[in-house]
């Protein structure tokens, strides 16, 4: 037997979930799905109920709730501010589209598709930076500081848009920052992986704890597994690792120790801590431990990459996908840390998301009643046509009448004993009766069916024509890369990828705006359909 929380389907998306947010009081939820559909749900009689929606121009990367405003980042236009009714309050275009969004005390930090930093106030005004910050992979808010981790391992802390601290790059061959977090004392936590040329020495895994305000290294420890998550706990720090372990990092005078709390078995994708309760998203499960030390487990239909909880843990939402394009879209689940745990068999963990069809028996009055609710969707001409058409039982009566009429008119038999029937008239009435009983499929439908069962056609990528542009005063130009004219007669294109000349992917949508410096640039568009068939096309940009 296993311990678990009671779980329910909060929302049933129609496409892949790309963002999820929950207010700290649990009264407002926001999620994005598909290629830019944003949905807003608000508390109604103790339940989160969908209330409004908004359509972004492209895939939504992140959504942040702050008071009565929603900040949405998509990978084509950039940053949009909405109210709770889905009305646009302001928008800011971000060159190369949006990639990551982080909330700060007085502003928002935006990373674009090329890893560049932009600061935007909550009023929609851009904050001027004294220098450029490029090639950023991660960012996090630690107290009053914005911390950036770059591709080469450099870590910087910014205050009001200015660099106040930089961590020196370590290792002759470079390093990778695997995690940014902070502890209960607002110290910066860094997970790092060092590189080396000698086989066996490349897996140099460490945790570093920095006091950014004092600009001193508090602690550095070797790790057995890559650090992926780091969040504050009551005693100091909770850590989630690549091997699936969740541990608490404790300070005991001059020494630090790791206290194991959970073993998930798979990389910890997300980690939250509420009122002494821990929840870790790993593989297809959410593993947890309540304040009394009881462990529990929840299973999801997909891999729950998104995990959000209210301040008191009374509302917890989670979502993810199974990465299988042939299965149905996975639901967004909801549970509460505050509810009592229940004991179930392991096979019953899937019951909350398994669909069961309930057959509702209708009374004779409901079956045969006349329903005029749908009449408003038809024109008067269409209504007259439907009223004049004969239902199946009337058509059958007409068929009987036709037969009886022919026989009635032919009371006399021929000399050989057969009836003298006007066959042409009978066939004509049969045709009329059959036409009223069924609708034949159109030629368009037959053609579509033939297309579906035919051979799979490879999609054709169309990146657009080469472009010659004039540089602006700053020596750069904004160019629109538009591959929306790419052709697939079967409509099966599933992924889009824009690649720059260095081989780095800069966008995963059909259309994207990028800012390029003066000179010659090449971009490649790659598309792939759901059967793995793909093609590519390139274009050349010259900025003079």
ZADRENVO-208545 format. One record per residue: x, y, z of N, C-alpha, C, O in turn; residue in three letters. Coordinates in steps of 0.05 Angstrom, whole numbers, plus 5000, padded with zeros to 4 digits. Layout:
<recs>
XYZXYZXYZXYZALA...
</recs>
This chain:
<recs>
501749765000500050005000501750255000503950255011UNK500750464987502150724985500450944998498050924998UNK501851155008500451395017500351584994502251614979UNK498051724991497751924970495752134978494352104998UNK495652354963493652554967491352504947491752384926UNK489052604954486752594936487252794913487653034918UNK487252694888487952854865485552864846484052674844UNK485253094833483053134814484153274789486253404790UNK482553264767483253414743482253704747479853744750UNK484153884747483354174749482454284723480454414721UNK484054224701483454324675484254114655486153964659UNK482854094632483453904611484354064586482654144570UNK486954104583487954254560487354114533487053864533UNK487354264511486954154485489554134470489654024448UNK491754234482494354224469496454224491495854254515UNK498954184484501154164503501354414520501254634510UNK501654374547501954604565504854704564506754554566UNK505054974561507755094558508355284581510655384583UNK506455344598506855524621504655474641502355404634UNK505355514667503355484688504155664711506455684719UNK502155814722502555994744500255984763497955934755UNK500756034789498656034809499256264829501556294837UNK497256414836497556634855498156514883497556284888UNK499556674900500356574926497956504944498256344962UNK495656634939493256564955491656334943489656244954UNK492556234919491256014906488656084893487155904884UNK487956344890485356424879485456464849483256494837UNK487756484837487956534808490056344796492256304807UNK489356214774491156044760491256124730489256214719UNK493656094719494056164690495655934678497555844689UNK494755854654496355654640496255714610494355834600UNK498455634596498655674567498855404553499955224564UNK497655384530497755134515497855194485496955404476UNK498854994470499055024441500955244432502955284445UNK500155384411501855594400501055874408500956054392UNK500355904434499856174444497256214458496556444463UNK495756004464493156044478493656054508494755874520UNK492756274520492956324549490256314562488356434552UNK489956164584487456144597487656234626489756184639UNK485656374636485556484663483256354678481056344669UNK483856264702481856144719481856284746483956364756UNK479456324758479256464783477456294802475856134794UNK477956344828476456194848473456264847472756494847UNK471756054846468856094846467755874864467655644857UNK466755964887465655774907467555554914466755314916UNK470055624918472055424927473255264905474855084910UNK472655324879473755184856474955374836473855584831UNK477255304825478455454803476855404778476755184768UNK475655614767473955594743474955774721475556014726UNK475255674697476155834675474356064670471856034667UNK475556314668473856554666474456714641472656844631UNK476856704630477456864606479956744593481256564603UNK480656844569482856744554484056964537482857184534UNK486356914525487757104508489556944489490556724495UNK489957054465491556914444494057074439493957304431UNK496356954445498957074439499757004410498656824398UNK501557164398502357114370504056864366504356774343UNK505056744387506856514385506856354411505456424430UNK508556154412508855984436509456154461511256324460UNK507956104482508456254507510456094524510155854529UNK512656234532514756114547514356124577515155944592UNK513056344586512856384615510556574621509956754605UNK509256534644507156704653507556754683508156564698UNK507357004691507757084719505357244728504457424715UNK504257164752502057304765503157494786504857424802UNK502257744784503057944805500758134810500058304794UNK499458094833497058244839494858184819494057954816UNK493758394807491658364787492658374758491158424740UNK495258314755496358324728497758064722498757924739UNK497858004696499157764686501257854665500658004647UNK503657754669505857824650506557574634507157364645UNK506257594608506457364590508857404570509057614558UNK510557204568512857224550512457014528512256774533UNK512457104502512356924480514856944463516357144466UNK515356744446517956744432517956874405519656824388UNK515957054400515957204375515757504381517557654374UNK513557594394513257874400514957964424516658144421UNK514657834446516157904470514357904495513257694502UNK514158134508512858144534510158294532509958504520UNK508058174545505358284545504358294573504658104588UNK503058514581501758534607498758534603497658684587UNK497358354618494458324616493158374643494458354664UNK490558444642489058434667487758164670488157984653UNK486258124691485157854697482857784678481957554679UNK481957974662479957914642481157844615479757804595UNK483857844613485157784588485458034570486157994546UNK485058274580485458514564488358604565489658594586UNK489358684542492158774540492459054552491159244543UNK494259074571494859334584497259474570497259714565UNK499259314563501559414547503059184536502958964546UNK504659244515506359044502509059174496509259404490UNK511159004496513859094489515058884471515158644478UNK515958964448517358784430520158724439521658914447UNK520958474439523658394447524958274423523958074412UNK527158384414528558274391529357984396530357914417UNK528857814376529357524377527357384394527757144400UNK525257524403523157384419524057324447526357364455UNK522157234463522757174491523656894496522756714482UNK525356854516526356584523525856524552525056304559UNK526356714570525956674599525056934612525757154602UNK523556914634522457144648522757104678522156884688UNK523757314691524157294720523057554733523657774724UNK521557514755520457734769522357834790523557684805UNK522758104791524458244811522758424828520458464821UNK523758534850522158704867520958944852518659014858UNK522459074834521359314821521259294791520559484778UNK521959064779522059044750522058744742522158564758UNK521958704716522058434704524658404688525458584674UNK525858174691528258104675527457914652526257704657UNK528057994628527357834604529957744590531757904585UNK530057484584532257384567530957334539528957194537UNK532257434518531157384491532357134480533856984493UNK531557074455532356814442535256794437536256574432UNK536757014439539657004435541157024462543657064462UNK539757004484541057004510541857274520543657304536UNK540457484511541157764519539157854540536757774540UNK540058024559538458124581536958384574538158564562UNK534358394581532758634579531358674606530358484618UNK531358924616529858984640527459164633527759354619UNK525159084644522659234638521259284665520959104681UNK520359534669518859604693516059484692515059414670UNK514759464715512059364716510059554703507759484698UNK510959794696509259984681509659964651508460114636UNK511359784642511859744614514059914602514459904578UNK515560054619517760214609520460064610520959924630UNK521960084589524559944587526660074605526860324605UNK528159924620530260024637532860014621533659804611UNK534260244619536760264605538960124620539360184644UNK540559954607542759814620545359964613545660064591UNK547259974632549860104627551659934609553460044596UNK551159674608552759494591550959274580548759224590UNK552059134560550558904549551158654564553458604572UNK549158484567549458224580548558014560546158004553UNK550457844550549857654529550457374538551657324558UNK549457184521550056894526549256804553550756654567UNK546856884562545856814589544156554586542456534568UNK544656364604543156114604541056104626538955984623UNK541656224649539856214672539756484686541756634685UNK537556544699537356784716535456724739533656554737UNK535956864762534356824785534457074802536357224801UNK532257114817532157344836532957244864531757064874UNK535057364875535957304902535857554919537657724918UNK533657584935533357834950533058064931531258074914UNK534858264934534758504917536558474892536858674877UNK537658244888539558204866538358034844536757854849UNK539158094819538657924796541257774790543357904785UNK541257514791543657354786543457224759541457104752UNK545657254743545757144716547956934714550156974725UNK547356714700549456514695549856504664547956464650UNK552356534655552956544627553856274617554456084632UNK554056244590554855994578557655904586558155664589UNK559456094590562256024597562655974627564955924635UNK560555994643560755944672560956194689560856174713UNK561056424676561156674691558456724705556356684693UNK558456804730556056864745556357154755558357234767UNK554257314750554257594758551757654775549657534771UNK551957854793549757954808549358244801551258404802UNK546858314794546158584786544358714807542558574818UNK544658964811542859114829542059374814543759534808UNK539459414810538459644795539759664767540359884758UNK540259434755541359424727544359454725545359484703UNK545759464748548659494747550059254761548959154781UNK552259174750553758944762555059024788556559224789UNK554458874809555658924835557558704844559058734863UNK557358474830559058244838559358054815557358004800UNK561757934812562257734792563757504804565757544818UNK562857264799564257024808566356954787565656924764UNK568856914795570856834776570256564763569256384776UNK570956544737570656284723572756094733575056164736UNK571955844738573755644749574255434728572455374711UNK576555304728577255084711578555174685577655364672UNK580755044678582255114654580655054629580955194609UNK578954854630577354784606574454884608572754814591UNK573955054627571255164629569455004648570354804659UNK567055094651565154964670562355024661561855194644UNK560454884673557654924668556154974694556554824713UNK554455174694552855224718550255064715548655124697UNK549854874732547554694730545154784746542954684742UNK545554974764543355064782543955334794546255384801UNK541855504796541955744812539755734832537455674824UNK540255804857538255794877539055974901540956124899UNK537655944923538356094947537255954971535455794970UNK538556014994537755885019536056075036535356295027UNK535355985061533656145078534956405087533556585097UNK537556435085539056675092539556855068541057045070UNK538156795046538456955021541356945010542257124997UNK542756725016545356675003544956544976543156374973UNK546556614957546456494931547556214931549756164942UNK546156024918547055754916547555694887545855744869UNK549955584881550755514853551455224852553055124868UNK550255084833551154814826552954834801552154954781UNK555254704802557054724779558154454771558254264788UNK558954434746560254194736562754284720562554434701UNK565054204729567554274716568354084694567553854694UNK569954184675570854024653573853974654575354134666UNK574753754642577553694641578053514616576153404605UNK580553494608581253334585581753044593581352864576UNK582452994617583052714626580552564632578752664646UNK580252324620577952164625577652104654579552024668UNK575252134664574752074692574852324710573752324732UNK576152534700576352784716574352994708574153204721UNK572752934687570853134677568453174695567253394695UNK567752974711565453004728566153124755566052994776UNK567053374754567653524779565053674786564453884775UNK563653564806561053664813561253794841562253674860UNK560254044843560454194868558054364873556454424855UNK557754434899555854644907557354874919559154824935UNK556655114912557855354923555655524936553555564924UNK556255634960554355814973555756084977557856094990UNK554656294966555856564966554156764981551656764978UNK555356924997554057165009554657394989556757514989UNK552657454972553057644951553457924963555058084953UNK552057994984552258254996555058305006556158525002UNK556258105020558958135030561058045009563458085013UNK560057924987561857834965563957634975566257654969UNK562957434991564857235002563656954997561256924996UNK565356764994564556484991564156365018565956355035UNK561656285024560956175050561855875052562955795072UNK561355725031561955435032562255325004560855414985UNK563955125001564154974976564454684983566254614999UNK562854514971562854224977562754064951561554134931UNK564153834951563953644929561353494931560253444952UNK560253424907557753284905558053014891559952984875UNK556352834896556352574882554552574858554852404840UNK552752774856550952794833550553084826550953264843UNK549653134802549353414792547053544807544853434809UNK547453784817545453944831543554074810544554214792UNK540954024812538954134793537054334806536154514792UNK536454304832534554474845535654554872536954394886UNK535154814880536054914906534055124916533855334904UNK532555064938530555244948530855264978532055094991UNK529855484990530055515019528355315034526255235025UNK529255235058527755065076527755205104529055405107UNK526355075122526355195149529055185162529755365178UNK530654985156533254955168535555065151537855085160UNK534955135126537155235109536655205080535955405066UNK536954965069536954925040536054645033536954445045UNK534154625013533354375002534654344974534654534958UNK535754104968537154064943535953824929535353614941UNK535553854902534653634885536753564865537953744853UNK537353304862539653224846538853064822536552974819UNK540853024804540452884779539852584784538552464767UNK540852474805540352194811537652144825536951914831UNK536052354829533352334841533252384871531152374883UNK535552424884535552474913534652754919535352944905UNK533152784941532553044953533653044981533052874997UNK535353244986536753255012536553535023536253735009UNK536853555050536953815063539853865071541153705083UNK540854105064543554185069543554335096542454555098UNK544854215116544754325143547454435151549554315145UNK547454665165549854785176550054715206548254785222UNK552154575213552654505241555354625249557454505245UNK555154855261557455015268559255065244558455205226UNK561554945243563454995220563154785198564554805178UNK561454585202561154375181558354375170556454485181UNK558154265146555654235132555153945126556953795118UNK552653855129551953575123549453565106547753745107UNK549253345090546853295075545153095089546052875096UNK542653155094540752975106538752875085537153025076UNK538952615077537152505057534252525066533552455088UNK532452615047529652635054527952455035526052325045UNK528452455009526952304990528852174970531052284965UNK527951954958529451834936527451774914525851594915UNK527651944893525751924871526551734849524851624834UNK529151684846530151504826530651624799531951504782UNK529651864794529952004769530652304774530152394796UNK531752444755532552724759530152894770527952864761UNK530753064789528753234802528353474784530053644782UNK525953494771525353704752524353954766524654184756UNK523053924789521954154804521754074833521453844840UNK521954284850521954234879520654474893521254704887UNK518754414911517354624927517254534956517354304963UNK517054744973516954695002514754885014514955125011UNK512754765027510554925038509854815066509054575069UNK510054985086509154905114510254635123508854475134UNK512854595118514054345127513654115108514753895113UNK512154155086511653935067513453975042513854205033UNK514453755032516153755008514853614985513453404989UNK515053724961514153584937516253614915517253834910UNK516953384902518953384881517753244856516753024858UNK517953384834517053274808519353114795521553224791UNK518852864790520952684779519652464762517952314772UNK520552444737519452244719516452284716515652514710UNK514752084719511952114717510552144744508152104747UNK512052234764510952234791511552504805513352654797UNK510052544826510752744846511152594873509352474883UNK513552614883514252494908514152704930514952934926UNK513152624953512852824975513352715002513552465006UNK513652905021513952835049512653045065513253285062UNK510752965083509253165098510853245123513053135128UNK509753435138511153545161511553335183513353365200UNK510053115183510352895202512352685193512752485207UNK513452725169515452525159514252305143515752125134UNK511652305138510352095121510852155092510352375082UNK511851955078512351985049509851915033508251745041UNK509452045010507151994993507952014964510252104958UNK506151944946506851924918504351974901502151874908UNK504652134880502452184861503452114833505752184827UNK501851984818502651924790501152104771498752174775UNK502552184750501352354729501352214703502852024699UNK499652294684499552184658501952264641502652124622UNK503152484648505552584634507752634655507452584679UNK510052744645512252814663511653094674511753284658UNK511153124699510253384710512553584714513653614735UNK513253724692515353934693514354184707516054334718UNK511754224708510654464721509454394748507754214749UNK510254524769509254474796509054734811511054864816UNK506554814818506055074831504255024855502554854855UNK504855174877503255154901502755424913504355604911UNK500455454926499755694941501555714965502955524972UNK501555954978503256005001502855805024504755715036UNK500355735029499755555051499555265042499055085059UNK499955205016499854935006497054825003496754584997UNK495054985006492254885004491554824975489754664969UNK492954954956492454904927495154844914497054994916UNK495254614900497754544886496954444858495354264855UNK498054564837497554494809500054374797502254454804UNK499654174780501954064766501053974738498753904733UNK503053984719502453924691504953834677507153884686UNK504553694655506853594639505753424616503353414611UNK507553304601506853144578508352884578510452854591UNK507252684563508652424561510452404537511652194533UNK510752624521512452634498511752434477513452334461UNK509152364476508152174456505952314441503852374451UNK506452374415504552524399502052374392500152484381UNK502052114397499751944389497751904411495651774408UNK498352014435496551984457495052254463495852454452UNK493052244479491552484486493152674503495052594516UNK492352934502493653134518493253084548491053014556UNK495353114563495253044592493853264607494153504601UNK492453204628490953404644492753554663494953474669UNK491653774673492853924695491653824721489153844725UNK493253724739492253604764492253804787493654004786UNK490653754807490453924831490153754855488753554856UNK491653834877491353704903492053904924492754134918UNK491753824949492354004972494253864992493853634999UNK496254015000498053915021496553885048497353725065UNK494454045051493054055077491153825081490153785104UNK490453675060488653455064490153205075492553175071UNK488653045088489752805100490652605078489452585057UNK492852465084493752255065491852015066490651955086UNK491651875043490051635041491751405032493751445019UNK491051165040492550925033491150785010488750725011UNK492650734988491550594965493650394954495950404962UNK492650224936494450044923495950194900494850394890UNK498350114893499850244873498450264846498750454831UNK496750064840495350054815493150274814492050334792UNK492450384837490250584838491250874835489651054835UNK493850904832494951174829494051314803494051564802UNK493251164783492451274757489451334755488551444735UNK487951274776485051294774484051574769482051614755UNK485451774780484452044778484452164750482852334743UNK486352064733486352174706485351974685485152054661UNK484651734692483551554673480651624668479051654686UNK479951654642477251744635475351504635475951294625UNK473051544647470851344646468351474635467651694643UNK467151344616464751444603462251354619461751114622UNK460751554628458351494642455951514623455551714611UNK454351294622452051294604449651404619448751294640UNK448651624610446451764622443851674609443451724585UNK442051544624439551454613437551694611437151834631UNK436351724587434451944583431651824584431151604576UNK429851994594427051914594425851934566427052054549UNK423451814563422151834537421552124530421752204506UNK420852284550420252564544422752714534422552884516UNK425152644546427652774538428452684510429652834494UNK427952424504428752314478427152434455428252494434UNK424652474459422852554437421952844438420252924422UNK423052994457422153274458423153434434425153364422UNK421853654429422653834407424554044419423754194437UNK426954064409428954244419429554464399430554414377UNK428754714406429154934388431655104395431955314384UNK433355004414435555164423437655214401439055414401UNK437855024382439855044361438855214337440455264319UNK436355294337435255434314436655704309436755794286UNK437755824330439056084326441556064309442556274299UNK442655824306445155794291444655764261446555744245UNK442055744252441355704224439855944213438456084228UNK440155984187438556184173435756094170435155854173UNK433956284162431156204158430856014135429155834136UNK432556054114432455874091433155594099431955404089UNK435255564116436155304125433955174142433554924141UNK432655334159430555224176428155124159427054914165UNK427455284139425255194121425954944107424254764103UNK428554914099429454674084429254434102428354214093UNK430054464128429954234146427054164153426453924156UNK425254364154422454304160421154164137419353994141UNK421954224113420754094089421853824084420653664070UNK424253764095425453494090423953294106422853354128UNK423953044097422452834110424252664128426352584118UNK423552624153425152454170424952164161423452094142UNK426551994173426751714164424151564165423451414147UNK422551604187420051454189418051544169416551384158UNK418051814162416251904141417151794114415451724097UNK419751784110420751674084420051384081419351294059UNK420051234103419250954102416350924095415550754079UNK414651094108411851094102411351164072409651044059UNK412951354062412651424033413351184016412151143995UNK415351034024416150794009413850584009413250473988UNK412650544032410350364033408050464016406850304001UNK407550714017405450834001405950793971404150743955UNK408550823964409250793936408650513926407550463905UNK409450323943408950043936405949983935404949853916UNK404550083955401650023956400250163933398250063922UNK401150403927399950553905400250413878398350403863UNK402550313873403050173848401349913847400249853826UNK401149783870399649533869396649593867395149443855UNK395849823879392949893878392049963850389849903842UNK393950093836393250163808393349923789392449943767UNK394449703799394849463781393349233794394549033801UNK390749253796389149033808388948793790388548573799UNK389248843764388948613745391648493739393648633734UNK391748223741394148083734394248023705392248013691UNK396647983695397047903667396247623664395647473683UNK396247533640395447263634397147053647396246833654UNK399847123651401546923663401646933693403146793706UNK399947113705399647123734401347343747401047383772UNK403047493732404647703744403047963745401147993730UNK403948153763402648413765403748613744406148603738UNK402048773734402848983715403549233730401849393737UNK406249283736407149503752408849703735410449613719UNK408349963739409950173725412650193740412850333759UNK414650043730417250033744418650293744419950353764UNK418450453723419850713723418850893745420451023759UNK416250903749415051073770415850963798416351123816UNK415850703800416650583826419450643833420050713856UNK421350623814424150673819424550973826426251033843UNK423051143813423351433819422551493848423851643861UNK420351363857419451413884421451283904421851393926UNK422551053897424550933914427051113917428051143940UNK427851233895430151423897429551653915431251733932UNK427151763913426451993930426451903960427352053977UNK425351673966425251573993428051534005428551604028UNK429851403989432551343999434051604003435651624022UNK433651793985435052053988434252194014435952314028UNK431752174022430852294047431852144072431752244094UNK432651894068433451724091436451754098437251694120UNK438051844079440951854084442252074066441252134045UNK444452174076446052374061448552234051449952104066UNK449052254025451352134013453752304018453552544018UNK456152184024458552354028459352504003459052403980UNK460352754007461052913984463652823972465152663984UNK464252923948466752853934469152963950471252833950UNK468853193964471053303979471753114002474153084008UNK469752994015470252814037471752564027473552464039UNK470852454004472152223992475052283986476852123991UNK475552523975478252603968479952623993482252543993UNK478852734014480352764039481052494051483252454061UNK479052304050479652034060481851904044483551764056UNK481751934018483851824001486651944008488651804007UNK486652204015489152334022490252214048492652174051UNK488452164067489252064093490551794091492451734105UNK489451624074490551344072492751324052493951114049UNK493351544038495451534018498151534031498451534056UNK500251554015502951554026503551814039502452024032UNK505351804059506152044074507952224057509952124046UNK507252474055508752664039510652824056509852934077UNK513152844048515152994064514453294062514053394040UNK514353434085513853724084516053874071518353784070UNK515454114061517454274047517854534063515954694066UNK520254574073520954814088521455044069522755014048UNK520255274075520655524059521455744078519755844093UNK523955814077524956014096524556304087524856484102UNK523756334061523356604051525756704034527756564032UNK525456934022527557044005529757174021529457254044UNK532157184008534357324019533657624023531957734008UNK534857754043534158034049536658204051538658124062UNK536458444040538458654044537258884060535258994052UNK538458944083537359144101539359364107541759334104UNK538259594114539859824123540159814154538159774168UNK542559854164542959854193541860104205541960324193UNK540860084230540060314245542460464256544760394250UNK541860674271544060834282545960684300548260744302UNK544860464313546660314331548160094316549559924328UNK547960094289549459894273548159624271549459434263UNK545559604278544159354276541559384262540659614257UNK540159164256537559174243535858944254536958734260UNK533258984255531458774263530258644238529058784221UNK530558384237529558234213527458034222527657914243UNK525457994206523357794211523957544195524057554170UNK524357324208524657064196521956934195520756864216UNK520856884171518156784169518056534152518556534128UNK517556314165517356054151514555944150514155714146UNK512656124155509856044156508755944129506655824127UNK510256004107509355904081510355624075509855514053UNK511655504094512555224091510155044084507955094095UNK510554854067508254704055508254414064510254274063UNK505854334073505354054078502454004072500654084087UNK501853864049499053824041497353674061494953684061UNK498753524079497253364099497053504126495853404144UNK498153754127497953904151499153774176497853784197UNK501453644174502553494196505053614208506453484224UNK505753864200508153984211507854024241505754124251UNK509753934256509553934285511654114299511054244319UNK514154114288516254274301517554454281517854394257UNK518254694291519654894275522254964290522354964314UNK524355004275526955074288528555254270529155194247UNK529255494280530955684266533755654277534155684301UNK535755604260538455564268540255784256540055844232UNK541955904273543856104262546355954252546555714255UNK548156104241550455984227552255824246553655644237UNK552255894272553855754292552755484299554055324313UNK550255424290548855174297547055194321545854994329UNK546755434333545055474356542155524348541755684330UNK540255394361537455444356536655704370537255744393UNK535355884354534556144365531556164369530656354382UNK530055994357527156004360525955734352527055584336UNK523555674363522055434357519255484347517455334352UNK518955714333516355784321516755844292519055884282UNK514555854277514755904248515756184241517056224221UNK515156374259515856654253517256764278516356724300UNK519456914273520957034295522357284286523157304262UNK522657474304524157724298526757714313526857654337UNK528957774298531657764310533058024303532558154283UNK534858104321536458344318539258254310540558114326UNK540258344287542858254278544658504273543658704264UNK547258474277549158704272549758734243548958564226UNK551158944236551958994209553758764198555458664213UNK553258674174554758454163552958244149550658304143UNK554158014144552757804129551957584149553557494166UNK549457484147548457284165546857074150545457134131UNK547056824159545556604147543856474169544656434192UNK541356404161539556264179538356024165537756034141UNK537955804179536755564168534155504183534055504207UNK532055434167529555354178529255054175529554944153UNK528654914197528254624196525454574207524654674228UNK523954414192521254334200521054024201522553894186UNK519353924218519053634221516053574226514753714241UNK515053364212512253294217512153074238514152984249UNK509652994245509252804267510352524261510552364279UNK510952474235512052204228515052214227516352014218UNK516352434234519252454233520352534206522852554203UNK518652594187519552694161520352994164518753144175UNK522653064154523553344157524953454132525853294115UNK525053714131526553844109527554114120526654204141UNK529354244105530454494113530754684090530854604067UNK531054934096531455144076532955374089532655424113UNK534655514074536355724085535855984071534855994048UNK536556204085536456464072538856624082540056564103UNK539456844067541857004072540857284079539157394064UNK541957414100541257684108543757854106545857784118UNK543658074092545858264090544958524102543158654092UNK546358614123545758864136548059064129550359024137UNK547359274114549359474105549259724122550759914117UNK
</recs>
